[in-house]
Amino acid sequence: MQGLGEICPVVNYATRTAGIGLLYFSKRTVQAFVKS
């Protein structure tokens, strides 16, 4: 089960990074939409 323990942090990191990226992207989209 050690392999699973090594994968979990990577999955958590990927999820967090994707969440931040999505948040940033949506912010930029809203700003661009408001400006137009």
N, C-alpha and C positions, 0 to 999 in steps of 0.2 A: 504493500500500500504506500510505499515511499514515493513512487512515481506520481501518485495522485497528489501528494502533498507538495510536490515540486510544481505541478501544473496549476494548482489553485491560485497561488499568488499571481501567476501570469494572467490567468483569467480575470482575477479581480482588477489587476492593473489595466488590462485591455478594456474592461467594462468602464472603469473610471475615466480612462482617457477618451473613450468613445462618448461618454456622457458629457465631459467637458467640451469636446469638439462640437458636439451637437448643440450644446448651450451657446457656444461662441458663434457657431454658424447661424443659429436662429436669431441671435442678437444682431448680427451683421445684416441679415435679411430684413429684419424689422427696420433697422436704421435706413437701409437703402430704399425700402418701401415708403417710409415716411418722407424721405427727401424728394422722391419723384413726384 
